[in-house]
Structures are given as C-alpha cells and as structure tokens.
Amino acid sequence: STNGDIAYTSTDKANCLAKHFGDVHQQNSDIGDPMHEREIDHVVSSFMELNDDANSEPLMTDEVEVRQIIRKLKNRKSPGFDAIHNIARKNMSLRAILFLTCLINAMFKLSYFPDSWKTAKPGRPQNQSGSYRPISFLSGCSKLVEKIISLRLNS
C-alpha cells in the first residue's frame, strides 16, 4: 500500500487497489450523456468497419501468454509511474488478467499506446551527486506489452 503495509487478504488488496486508482484517475464527466455516447458508438463502429480484416490482428494475445509473462516478472524491480509492484501483478485474479488481456488486444487493434505508459518516473534527483546515471521506471503494464511485442518481432 502507499504507507508501506502489505495487504494479505483479498479485501485488503481490493481496498488498496481501489484507493490507488481513486487517487490517480479522474472520473469522466461525460458519463451518461446520450449525445456523447452516440458519438463514441459512431466512432468505434466506423473504425471497426474500416479495420474488420481478420489478417490485421497478428499481435493479439491471450490470457495464458499474459499470465506466463507476468509470472516471469522479477519481484524486486521498482514500480513505475503507476506504483504497482510486480508482486501485486503476480497475485492478480483470473478476471483481472482477462481484463488486462482485453485491454492489450484493444491497444493492438486500435494501434494505440497510452501516454501514461510512456511516462517514466525518474529514479534519482538530477541535481544530486549521487545520481551517477539517469534511471527511469516505466509502468509494469508498459513492460508487459513491450515483452509481447518483442516476442512477436523475434518470431
């Protein structure tokens, strides 16, 4: 958690994640606006019609691959900008892994990579002599998608 405590029970883990996501995300003010929802449906439908080629999805992944990659993440790596440790990712429920898999597949289909996953948290202050080299910590989700893409490129 943010105060350094370790969450052991499912309830404590859920509360910890809920607090974190509540702190870092803003609620969409357009929720429930029928005009805005129609506009979104139109844009998504138009995009899906233009990109409905079955051969245009070479990057797609599944929950088995995502789980295998998460399992191989090193526990002692520092968290990125999202402040989620790899141990927390390894303890994700199947439902959370399925959601993450759908999110990654949507990113591939839409050719979109979130700006927040490109943001690196600086590791050390640049104005201190102890900062011998620049270190930055990317989001763990960013590293996960990077690994999936790397596997595709290498094969």
C-alpha positions as semicolon CSV with decimal commas, in nm:
position;residue;x (nm);y (nm);z (nm)
1;S;0,000;0,000;0,000
2;T;0,103;0,365;-0,012
3;N;0,202;0,362;0,355
4;G;0,424;0,054;0,313
5;D;0,190;-0,205;0,464
6;I;0,149;-0,539;0,287
7;A;-0,206;-0,643;0,200
8;Y;-0,259;-1,014;0,263
9;T;-0,634;-1,068;0,233
10;S;-0,835;-1,024;-0,084
11;T;-1,034;-0,743;0,081
12;D;-0,718;-0,556;0,181
13;K;-0,577;-0,597;-0,172
14;A;-0,901;-0,473;-0,329
15;N;-0,917;-0,174;-0,094
16;C;-0,553;-0,090;-0,165
17;L;-0,609;-0,101;-0,543
18;A;-0,935;0,094;-0,514
19;K;-0,761;0,368;-0,315
20;H;-0,473;0,383;-0,562
21;F;-0,696;0,401;-0,870
22;G;-0,921;0,654;-0,698
23;D;-0,617;0,873;-0,628
24;V;-0,465;0,861;-0,979
25;H;-0,771;0,866;-1,206
26;Q;-1,037;1,123;-1,276
27;Q;-1,399;1,039;-1,337
28;N;-1,519;1,101;-1,691
29;S;-1,761;1,393;-1,675
30;D;-1,941;1,280;-1,992
31;I;-2,074;0,956;-1,842
32;G;-2,446;0,925;-1,906
33;D;-2,456;1,198;-2,172
34;P;-2,657;1,034;-2,455
35;M;-2,511;1,261;-2,723
36;H;-2,155;1,180;-2,616
37;E;-2,230;0,805;-2,603
38;R;-2,381;0,814;-2,956
39;E;-2,068;0,992;-3,080
40;I;-1,844;0,727;-2,922
41;D;-2,056;0,443;-3,068
42;H;-2,036;0,605;-3,413
43;V;-1,656;0,649;-3,400
44;V;-1,598;0,294;-3,274
45;S;-1,839;0,143;-3,530
46;S;-1,676;0,336;-3,815
47;F;-1,332;0,224;-3,707
48;M;-1,437;-0,139;-3,670
49;E;-1,593;-0,141;-4,019
50;L;-1,275;0,000;-4,173
51;N;-1,049;-0,242;-3,984
52;D;-1,253;-0,561;-3,997
53;D;-0,981;-0,759;-4,179
54;A;-0,912;-1,089;-3,999
55;N;-0,549;-1,081;-4,115
56;S;-0,480;-0,745;-3,950
57;E;-0,453;-0,891;-3,597
58;P;-0,108;-1,053;-3,579
59;L;-0,028;-0,910;-3,237
60;M;-0,330;-1,042;-3,048
61;T;-0,256;-1,222;-2,724
62;D;-0,443;-1,442;-2,480
63;E;-0,464;-1,472;-2,102
64;V;-0,226;-1,770;-2,097
65;E;0,053;-1,569;-2,258
66;V;-0,015;-1,266;-2,036
67;R;-0,009;-1,483;-1,723
68;Q;0,319;-1,650;-1,833
69;I;0,486;-1,315;-1,889
70;I;0,360;-1,179;-1,557
71;R;0,489;-1,493;-1,383
72;K;0,839;-1,422;-1,519
73;L;0,848;-1,061;-1,392
74;K;1,112;-1,001;-1,127
75;N;0,968;-0,930;-0,781
76;R;1,239;-0,689;-0,672
77;K;1,206;-0,444;-0,963
78;S;1,091;-0,096;-0,867
79;P;0,738;0,002;-0,965
80;G;0,686;0,256;-1,237
81;F;0,471;0,565;-1,254
82;D;0,162;0,358;-1,161
83;A;0,327;0,250;-0,830
84;I;0,206;-0,110;-0,872
85;H;0,467;-0,369;-0,772
86;N;0,522;-0,687;-0,975
87;I;0,420;-0,895;-0,671
88;A;0,075;-0,736;-0,694
89;R;0,059;-0,821;-1,064
90;K;0,152;-1,182;-0,988
91;N;-0,138;-1,201;-0,742
92;M;-0,396;-1,069;-0,989
93;S;-0,714;-1,272;-1,019
94;L;-0,805;-1,451;-1,343
95;R;-1,072;-1,187;-1,401
96;A;-0,813;-0,909;-1,376
97;I;-0,581;-1,096;-1,615
98;L;-0,870;-1,137;-1,863
99;F;-0,944;-0,765;-1,837
100;L;-0,576;-0,678;-1,891
101;T;-0,564;-0,915;-2,191
102;C;-0,870;-0,746;-2,346
103;L;-0,711;-0,406;-2,283
104;I;-0,385;-0,511;-2,452
105;N;-0,571;-0,660;-2,751
106;A;-0,775;-0,340;-2,785
107;M;-0,450;-0,141;-2,783
108;F;-0,313;-0,356;-3,065
109;K;-0,636;-0,339;-3,266
110;L;-0,664;0,038;-3,228
111;S;-0,286;0,096;-3,272
112;Y;-0,289;0,297;-2,951
113;F;-0,039;0,305;-2,665
114;P;-0,145;0,509;-2,359
115;D;0,065;0,819;-2,291
116;S;0,075;0,736;-1,920
117;W;0,250;0,407;-2,004
118;K;0,516;0,603;-2,194
119;T;0,585;0,825;-1,893
120;A;0,888;0,733;-1,689
121;K;0,923;0,812;-1,322
122;P;1,274;0,948;-1,262
123;G;1,477;0,724;-1,034
124;R;1,712;0,977;-0,877
125;P;1,722;1,355;-0,847
126;Q;1,934;1,500;-1,127
127;N;2,084;1,774;-0,912
128;Q;2,250;1,537;-0,660
129;S;2,598;1,399;-0,696
130;G;2,473;1,051;-0,604
131;S;2,288;1,035;-0,934
132;Y;2,566;0,882;-1,140
133;R;2,346;0,780;-1,428
134;P;1,986;0,851;-1,522
135;I;1,740;0,583;-1,421
136;S;1,373;0,582;-1,511
137;F;1,099;0,339;-1,417
138;L;0,833;0,263;-1,677
139;S;0,495;0,123;-1,585
140;G;0,486;-0,256;-1,539
141;C;0,199;-0,273;-1,789
142;S;0,420;-0,094;-2,040
143;K;0,691;-0,355;-1,987
144;L;0,435;-0,634;-2,025
145;V;0,316;-0,502;-2,364
146;E;0,677;-0,443;-2,467
147;K;0,755;-0,810;-2,396
148;I;0,455;-0,927;-2,602
149;I;0,563;-0,710;-2,895
150;S;0,922;-0,830;-2,858
151;L;0,810;-1,193;-2,875
152;R;0,615;-1,115;-3,196
153;L;0,910;-0,935;-3,356
154;N;1,159;-1,208;-3,264
155;S;0,941;-1,485;-3,405
